[in-house]
Amino acid sequence: MTPEASIALVESFWEEVWAACNPAAMDRFLTEDFIINSAGVDVSGPEDFKTWVASFQSRIADLRWETIDESSRESWRLCPASSRSTVN
């Protein structure tokens, strides 16, 4: 995957899942063996992650993401720095 395609994929994930508050949209982005660690706890698989995201989104009003740096473009990982703002 090219760096540009990687960036487009991550941006689509943030827009379709986080900005749209639509955890169901993540099906096309995750594999069955997906694992993310949140505060020392593994969240395993798409269904558990959807539940985690829905819970997170239910507690935060007006979450907005803005990519401010894409310095990892040439790396094998895409790790854009982002700015988040919320209203609680």
Secondary structure, DSSP 8 states (H G I E B T S, - for coil): --HHHHHHHHHHHIIIIIITT-GGGGGGT--TT-EEEETTEEEEHHHHHHHHHHHHHHH-EEEEEEEEE-TTTTSSS---EEEEEEE-
